[in-house]
């Protein structure tokens, strides 16, 4: 079983940074509340810490919607791994591969009777302006004669 990684490691690094920020802010709040005497602790404003925790939690929840995408060359299956679930897409079901933003790609595929879209952050080679990252998908999905590029 030969697996090719299509998505980037940046979301995992970003999630780790967000979790570290949340943990540092929570530990700072606990340090100020529990270890510093109350007369000195009054002078610390914790509004920034609370807002950073809220913003990081919100961004962390949004970042879990980005899947980790791999392609199994032997079985011609695309594997989407989310936080709690795993989806398998046959390469024949892929309708199009599009570059949405300079940093995001979209795979459009059919699932039963409907079309579904998956956004993901591609590997670092897609961020180079002179390279055409979508060329990497054509050899992987060459059994799909109906594959469209945009």
N, C-alpha and C positions, 0 to 999 in steps of 0.2 A: 504494500500500500504506500504509494508515493503522494505526499501531501505538499501542496504549494500554498504558502501564506500570501493572501492578497491584501489583507488590511494591515494597518500600521500598529506599532507598539505605543504610539503617542497617547491614545486614550488611556491605556493602563498607567503610563507615567503621570498623566494629568490627574487620574483618579487617586493615585498615591499621594500626589502633591496636595490635593483637596483634603484627603483624610488626615494628612500630617498637619495641615492648617487648622482643621477642626480640633484635632487632639491638642495642639499647642494652645489654642484659645481656651479650650475647656480646662486644661491644666493651669493656665494663667488665672482664670476666674476662680478655680478652686484654691489656688495659692493665695490669692488676695482675700478671699472670703474666710479661709480657715486658718492661715498661718500669720497673717498680719493683724496687729491689734486694730480694733474698730475705729479708734480715733484717727489712725493713719490711713486706714482703708477707705474712709469717707472721701479722701482727696482723689482717689482713682475713679475715673469715668469708664465704665465697662460697656458703654453703648457701642463702641467700635467692635469690641469682642463679640457681643451678641449679634450685631449685624453681619460680621464676617462669618460667623457660624451659620446664620440663616442663608446667606448668599452661597456659601460653599455647599451646604446641604442641598439647596435647590439645583445648583449646577451639577452636583454629584448624581442626583436623581435623573437629570436630563442626559448625563453622559452614559448612563446604563442603557439607554436606548440605542447606542451605537454597537452593532454586533462585531464580533471577531469572525472574519470570513476566511475560510480555507477551501482549497479545491483538491479533491481526491482524483488524481490522474487515472488511476486504474479503474475506478468505478464511474468516472465522469459525473461526480456529484459535488455540488457546492454545499459546504457545511456552514451554517450560520449559528454562532454560539452567543446567546445573550446571557444575562446574569443567571436566570433560573431555567431557561429552556434552550433547546437545541433543535434547529430545523434543518432538513435536508432538501435540497432542490436538485432535481435532475437537470443536467446541462441542456437537454432538449426543451425544457420549459422556459429557458431564458429567452426573452424577446429582444432586449436591448441592454447595452451597457453605455452609460452616458457620464460625461464629466460635468457635474453641476456647477461647482465652484472650483477655483484653483486647488482647493484642499479637500474636496469631496467628490465622490463618484456615486452613481446610482445604478442599481441593477433592477431592471423591470422583468418580472417573470409571471407566468400564469400559474394560478393555483386553483384547481378544479374549474370553476366557471368565471373566475374573476382575475383581474390583473393586480399584482402587488408590487410595491416598490420598497427597496432597501437602500438607505443611505449609509455610507461608510467612509472612513478616512483611509485612503490607499497608502501603500508603502512610500517611503521617502523618494523613490525614483519618479513618482508621479508629480512631485512638487517642482521638478526641474522644468523650466518653461520650454526648453528646446526638445524635450522628449515627449513622445506620444504614448502615454501610459496605457491607453486603450488597445494598443497593439499587443500588449502582454496578454490580453484576454482572448484574442483570436486563436492562438495555438491551443489554449486550454479548452476552448469551447468549439473546436473545429468540427465536431460532429453535428453542431447545430447550424444547418444551412440557412436558417431564417434569421440568424443573429444580425441585428441592426446596430450600427454605430451612429452616434450623434455627437 
